[in-house]
Amino acid sequence: MSESTKPPLAELVRQVRKTREYKRLTDAIPYTRFMGIGVENLAGEMLCRMAFNPRNIGNSLIPALHGGTLGALLESAAVFELLLQTNTERVPKVISLTVDFLRSGKPQDTFAKAFVTRQGRRVANVRVDAWQDDRTRPIASAHALFLLSEP
């Protein structure tokens, strides 16, 4: 699909909400394509997956994932959750994002799940957890505040 025939983001989000073809949304965003972040329906729930790539290693001695890549996954999961579960027509703008790094990320795929904890007309609070092998042992978590629309 050429740039001139791509639907605007708001229309694409509406289509993805109906069809649940999440890959169309993540493919439309160059940053998520570069980072290997995708949205998938696994076991009946929407999860983000960051496919392992050696360039995501921050400490080659351990080896461990770079904290920035984990932060990108957590933020992306929160944005996708807001885009797909709310009626917002615009990409939510981050007001604040606090990341807790709980343990080292191994060189493998990493998953994230976001939960909207509070949503108003203009702002939303989102909590996100990231894990690898065991969902009950998260490697990072985040709390984010987003602006959904301008006043």
Contacts in CASP RR format, 6 or more apart in sequence:
PFRMAT RR
TARGET T0000
AUTHOR 0000-0000-0000
METHOD contacts of the structure
MODEL  1
MSESTKPPLAELVRQVRKTREYKRLTDAIPYTRFMGIGVENLAGEMLCRM
AFNPRNIGNSLIPALHGGTLGALLESAAVFELLLQTNTERVPKVISLTVD
FLRSGKPQDTFAKAFVTRQGRRVANVRVDAWQDDRTRPIASAHALFLLSE
P
6 12 0 8 1.000
6 28 0 8 1.000
7 15 0 8 1.000
9 28 0 8 1.000
9 90 0 8 1.000
9 91 0 8 1.000
10 89 0 8 1.000
10 90 0 8 1.000
12 24 0 8 1.000
12 25 0 8 1.000
12 28 0 8 1.000
13 25 0 8 1.000
13 83 0 8 1.000
13 84 0 8 1.000
13 89 0 8 1.000
15 21 0 8 1.000
15 24 0 8 1.000
16 22 0 8 1.000
16 24 0 8 1.000
16 25 0 8 1.000
16 84 0 8 1.000
17 84 0 8 1.000
20 41 0 8 1.000
22 38 0 8 1.000
22 39 0 8 1.000
22 40 0 8 1.000
22 41 0 8 1.000
22 46 0 8 1.000
22 80 0 8 1.000
22 84 0 8 1.000
23 38 0 8 1.000
23 39 0 8 1.000
25 39 0 8 1.000
25 80 0 8 1.000
25 83 0 8 1.000
25 84 0 8 1.000
26 32 0 8 1.000
26 33 0 8 1.000
26 37 0 8 1.000
26 38 0 8 1.000
26 39 0 8 1.000
26 80 0 8 1.000
27 33 0 8 1.000
31 72 0 8 1.000
31 76 0 8 1.000
32 38 0 8 1.000
32 76 0 8 1.000
35 50 0 8 1.000
35 56 0 8 1.000
35 69 0 8 1.000
35 72 0 8 1.000
35 73 0 8 1.000
35 76 0 8 1.000
36 50 0 8 1.000
36 51 0 8 1.000
36 53 0 8 1.000
37 48 0 8 1.000
37 49 0 8 1.000
37 50 0 8 1.000
37 51 0 8 1.000
37 72 0 8 1.000
37 73 0 8 1.000
37 76 0 8 1.000
38 48 0 8 1.000
38 49 0 8 1.000
38 50 0 8 1.000
38 51 0 8 1.000
38 76 0 8 1.000
39 46 0 8 1.000
39 47 0 8 1.000
39 48 0 8 1.000
39 49 0 8 1.000
39 80 0 8 1.000
39 84 0 8 1.000
40 46 0 8 1.000
40 47 0 8 1.000
40 48 0 8 1.000
40 49 0 8 1.000
41 47 0 8 1.000
42 111 0 8 1.000
45 113 0 8 1.000
46 80 0 8 1.000
46 81 0 8 1.000
46 84 0 8 1.000
46 113 0 8 1.000
47 77 0 8 1.000
47 111 0 8 1.000
47 112 0 8 1.000
47 113 0 8 1.000
48 73 0 8 1.000
48 76 0 8 1.000
48 77 0 8 1.000
48 80 0 8 1.000
48 111 0 8 1.000
48 112 0 8 1.000
48 113 0 8 1.000
48 114 0 8 1.000
49 109 0 8 1.000
49 110 0 8 1.000
49 111 0 8 1.000
49 112 0 8 1.000
50 56 0 8 1.000
50 69 0 8 1.000
50 72 0 8 1.000
50 73 0 8 1.000
50 109 0 8 1.000
50 110 0 8 1.000
50 111 0 8 1.000
50 112 0 8 1.000
51 109 0 8 1.000
52 107 0 8 1.000
52 108 0 8 1.000
52 109 0 8 1.000
52 110 0 8 1.000
54 107 0 8 1.000
56 65 0 8 1.000
56 66 0 8 1.000
56 69 0 8 1.000
57 63 0 8 1.000
57 64 0 8 1.000
57 65 0 8 1.000
57 66 0 8 1.000
57 107 0 8 1.000
58 64 0 8 1.000
58 65 0 8 1.000
58 66 0 8 1.000
58 67 0 8 1.000
58 69 0 8 1.000
59 66 0 8 1.000
59 104 0 8 1.000
62 104 0 8 1.000
63 106 0 8 1.000
63 107 0 8 1.000
64 104 0 8 1.000
64 105 0 8 1.000
64 106 0 8 1.000
64 107 0 8 1.000
65 104 0 8 1.000
65 105 0 8 1.000
65 106 0 8 1.000
65 107 0 8 1.000
65 110 0 8 1.000
67 99 0 8 1.000
67 101 0 8 1.000
67 140 0 8 1.000
70 99 0 8 1.000
70 101 0 8 1.000
70 105 0 8 1.000
70 110 0 8 1.000
70 130 0 8 1.000
70 139 0 8 1.000
70 140 0 8 1.000
71 97 0 8 1.000
71 99 0 8 1.000
71 140 0 8 1.000
71 142 0 8 1.000
73 110 0 8 1.000
73 112 0 8 1.000
73 130 0 8 1.000
74 97 0 8 1.000
74 99 0 8 1.000
74 112 0 8 1.000
74 128 0 8 1.000
74 130 0 8 1.000
74 140 0 8 1.000
74 141 0 8 1.000
74 142 0 8 1.000
74 144 0 8 1.000
75 94 0 8 1.000
75 97 0 8 1.000
75 128 0 8 1.000
75 142 0 8 1.000
75 144 0 8 1.000
76 112 0 8 1.000
77 112 0 8 1.000
77 113 0 8 1.000
77 114 0 8 1.000
77 128 0 8 1.000
77 130 0 8 1.000
78 92 0 8 1.000
78 97 0 8 1.000
78 114 0 8 1.000
78 126 0 8 1.000
78 128 0 8 1.000
78 142 0 8 1.000
78 144 0 8 1.000
78 146 0 8 1.000
79 91 0 8 1.000
79 92 0 8 1.000
79 146 0 8 1.000
80 114 0 8 1.000
81 114 0 8 1.000
81 115 0 8 1.000
81 116 0 8 1.000
81 126 0 8 1.000
81 128 0 8 1.000
82 88 0 8 1.000
82 92 0 8 1.000
82 114 0 8 1.000
82 116 0 8 1.000
82 124 0 8 1.000
82 126 0 8 1.000
82 146 0 8 1.000
82 148 0 8 1.000
83 91 0 8 1.000
83 92 0 8 1.000
85 116 0 8 1.000
86 116 0 8 1.000
86 119 0 8 1.000
86 124 0 8 1.000
86 148 0 8 1.000
88 148 0 8 1.000
88 149 0 8 1.000
90 148 0 8 1.000
90 149 0 8 1.000
92 124 0 8 1.000
92 146 0 8 1.000
92 147 0 8 1.000
92 148 0 8 1.000
93 146 0 8 1.000
93 147 0 8 1.000
94 144 0 8 1.000
94 145 0 8 1.000
94 146 0 8 1.000
94 147 0 8 1.000
95 123 0 8 1.000
95 144 0 8 1.000
95 145 0 8 1.000
95 146 0 8 1.000
95 147 0 8 1.000
96 144 0 8 1.000
96 145 0 8 1.000
97 142 0 8 1.000
97 143 0 8 1.000
97 144 0 8 1.000
97 145 0 8 1.000
98 142 0 8 1.000
98 143 0 8 1.000
98 144 0 8 1.000
99 140 0 8 1.000
99 141 0 8 1.000
99 142 0 8 1.000
100 140 0 8 1.000
100 141 0 8 1.000
100 142 0 8 1.000
101 139 0 8 1.000
101 140 0 8 1.000
102 138 0 8 1.000
102 139 0 8 1.000
102 140 0 8 1.000
102 141 0 8 1.000
103 137 0 8 1.000
103 139 0 8 1.000
104 139 0 8 1.000
105 132 0 8 1.000
105 139 0 8 1.000
106 132 0 8 1.000
106 133 0 8 1.000
108 132 0 8 1.000
108 133 0 8 1.000
109 132 0 8 1.000
110 130 0 8 1.000
110 131 0 8 1.000
110 132 0 8 1.000
110 139 0 8 1.000
111 130 0 8 1.000
111 131 0 8 1.000
111 132 0 8 1.000
111 135 0 8 1.000
112 128 0 8 1.000
112 129 0 8 1.000
112 130 0 8 1.000
112 131 0 8 1.000
113 128 0 8 1.000
113 129 0 8 1.000
114 126 0 8 1.000
114 127 0 8 1.000
114 128 0 8 1.000
115 126 0 8 1.000
115 127 0 8 1.000
115 128 0 8 1.000
116 124 0 8 1.000
116 125 0 8 1.000
116 126 0 8 1.000
117 125 0 8 1.000
117 126 0 8 1.000
117 127 0 8 1.000
118 124 0 8 1.000
118 125 0 8 1.000
119 125 0 8 1.000
119 148 0 8 1.000
120 148 0 8 1.000
121 148 0 8 1.000
121 149 0 8 1.000
122 147 0 8 1.000
122 148 0 8 1.000
122 149 0 8 1.000
122 150 0 8 1.000
122 151 0 8 1.000
123 145 0 8 1.000
123 146 0 8 1.000
123 147 0 8 1.000
123 148 0 8 1.000
124 145 0 8 1.000
124 146 0 8 1.000
124 148 0 8 1.000
125 143 0 8 1.000
125 144 0 8 1.000
125 145 0 8 1.000
125 146 0 8 1.000
126 143 0 8 1.000
126 144 0 8 1.000
126 145 0 8 1.000
126 146 0 8 1.000
127 141 0 8 1.000
127 142 0 8 1.000
127 143 0 8 1.000
127 144 0 8 1.000
128 141 0 8 1.000
128 142 0 8 1.000
128 143 0 8 1.000
128 144 0 8 1.000
129 135 0 8 1.000
129 138 0 8 1.000
129 140 0 8 1.000
129 141 0 8 1.000
130 138 0 8 1.000
130 139 0 8 1.000
130 140 0 8 1.000
130 141 0 8 1.000
131 137 0 8 1.000
131 138 0 8 1.000
131 139 0 8 1.000
132 139 0 8 1.000
END
